[in-house]
Amino acid sequence: MSRTAHIVRTTGETSVDVYVDLDGTEKTVDISTGVGFYDHMLHQLGKHGGFDLKIAVKGDLHIDAHHTMEDTAIALGQAFAEALGDKAGVVRFADASVPLDEVLARAVVDLSGRPYMVHEEPMDIAPMISTDYPTSMTRHILESFAYHARICLHVTVLRASNPGQKPDAHHVIEAQFKALARALKYATRIDGTDIPSTKGVL
């Protein structure tokens, strides 16, 4: 059974085209949002999640990156929800901890059908990465994705730096995306035929 989805989201602010194959048949990740660091994070998601992921976005970057990042996360969440279908046979629950040098991040996923998100990261990281990625957007990206994918998601930065050192914003955020990728990889894996819920539906 093919677990793929193609979502096109067009608004007065952005045009987003997302394709995902949860089983990574082509081993292809191709990302272009116009926001360099965001592209890098979404590439981590596809690569470490084992998904085929193609994202092409044209947004109102002359204003700022907010709409582009938000709408991409919405469409990506919608694509995951569609590709998962009725979720028959999926593992459903998964967690992953990922280190990136001094940073340790953990993501926990439940493909519950009930959107919820808990996010914890240091408050004292740099406000920007490069010139176009506001670090405050990470929470909103994860929240938008979780809501539209209809999953419960907890992402926590367990350690952000060595004692006496300031957190590296790049590492703090990248570790979160890598942990999310691995947790999604395990949670979406097929391990049976039944819907993994006593309700009989997810």
Residue pairs with C-beta under 8 A, 6 or more apart in sequence:
1 85
2 21
3 21
3 22
3 23
3 83
3 84
3 85
3 188
4 19
4 20
4 21
4 22
4 52
4 83
5 18
5 19
5 20
5 78
5 79
5 80
5 81
5 82
5 83
6 17
6 18
6 19
6 79
7 16
7 17
7 18
7 19
7 75
7 76
7 78
7 79
7 82
8 15
8 16
8 17
8 18
8 75
9 15
9 16
9 18
9 71
9 74
9 75
9 78
10 16
11 67
11 71
13 59
13 60
13 67
13 71
14 57
14 58
14 59
14 60
14 67
14 68
14 71
14 72
15 57
15 58
15 59
16 55
16 56
16 57
16 59
16 71
16 72
16 74
16 75
17 54
17 55
17 56
17 57
17 75
18 53
18 54
18 55
18 72
18 75
18 76
18 78
18 79
19 52
19 53
19 54
19 55
19 79
20 51
20 52
20 53
20 54
20 76
20 79
20 80
20 83
21 51
21 52
21 53
21 83
22 51
22 80
22 83
22 84
22 188
23 50
23 52
24 50
24 51
24 52
25 52
26 52
27 52
28 52
28 53
28 54
29 43
29 46
29 47
29 51
29 52
29 53
29 54
30 53
30 54
30 55
30 56
31 39
31 42
31 43
31 46
31 53
31 54
31 55
32 39
32 55
32 56
32 57
33 39
33 42
33 55
33 57
33 59
33 68
33 69
33 72
34 57
34 58
34 59
34 61
34 65
34 68
35 61
35 65
35 68
35 69
35 132
35 133
36 130
36 132
36 133
37 129
37 130
37 132
37 133
37 170
37 173
38 65
38 68
38 69
38 72
38 133
38 141
40 174
41 173
41 174
41 177
42 53
42 55
42 72
42 76
42 177
44 174
44 177
44 178
44 181
45 51
45 53
45 177
45 180
45 181
45 184
46 52
46 53
46 181
47 181
48 178
48 181
48 182
48 185
49 180
49 181
49 182
49 184
49 185
50 185
51 184
51 185
55 72
55 76
57 68
57 71
57 72
59 65
59 67
59 68
59 71
60 67
60 68
61 68
61 132
64 132
64 134
65 132
65 133
65 134
65 137
66 134
66 137
69 137
69 140
69 141
70 137
70 140
70 141
70 144
73 140
73 141
73 142
73 144
73 145
73 148
74 144
74 145
74 148
75 148
76 145
76 148
76 149
77 144
77 145
77 146
77 147
77 148
77 149
77 150
78 148
78 149
80 145
80 148
80 149
80 151
80 184
81 148
81 149
81 150
84 90
84 111
84 149
84 188
86 195
86 201
86 202
87 111
87 113
87 195
87 196
87 202
88 193
88 194
88 195
89 190
89 191
89 192
89 193
89 194
89 195
89 196
90 111
90 187
90 188
90 189
90 190
90 191
90 196
91 186
91 187
91 188
91 189
91 190
91 191
91 196
92 110
92 111
92 112
92 187
92 196
92 197
92 202
93 108
93 109
93 110
93 111
93 187
94 108
94 109
94 182
94 183
94 184
94 185
94 186
94 187
94 189
95 106
95 107
95 108
95 109
95 183
95 186
96 106
96 107
96 179
96 180
96 181
96 182
96 183
96 185
96 186
97 104
97 105
97 106
97 158
97 179
98 104
98 105
98 106
98 107
98 175
98 178
98 179
98 182
99 175
100 171
100 174
100 175
100 178
101 168
101 171
102 159
102 160
102 161
102 162
102 165
102 168
102 171
103 157
103 159
103 160
103 161
103 167
103 168
103 171
103 172
103 175
104 157
104 158
104 159
104 175
105 155
105 156
105 157
105 158
105 172
105 175
105 176
105 178
105 179
106 154
106 155
106 156
106 158
106 179
107 153
107 154
107 155
107 156
107 176
107 179
107 180
107 182
107 183
108 153
108 154
108 155
108 183
109 151
109 152
109 153
109 180
109 183
109 184
109 187
110 151
110 152
110 153
110 187
111 151
111 187
111 188
111 202
112 150
112 151
112 152
112 202
113 150
113 151
113 201
113 202
114 150
114 152
115 146
115 147
115 148
115 149
115 150
115 151
115 152
116 146
116 152
116 153
117 142
117 143
117 146
117 147
117 152
117 153
117 154
117 155
118 153
118 154
118 155
118 156
119 138
119 139
119 142
119 143
119 154
119 155
119 156
120 155
120 156
120 157
121 138
121 139
121 155
121 156
121 157
121 160
121 172
121 173
121 176
122 157
122 160
122 161
122 167
122 172
124 166
124 167
125 135
125 160
125 167
125 168
125 169
125 172
125 173
126 135
126 169
127 134
127 135
127 136
128 134
128 135
129 135
129 169
129 170
129 173
135 169
135 172
135 173
138 173
138 176
142 153
142 155
142 176
142 180
145 153
146 152
146 153
153 180
155 176
155 179
155 180
157 172
157 175
157 176
160 167
160 172
161 167
161 168
195 201
195 202
196 202
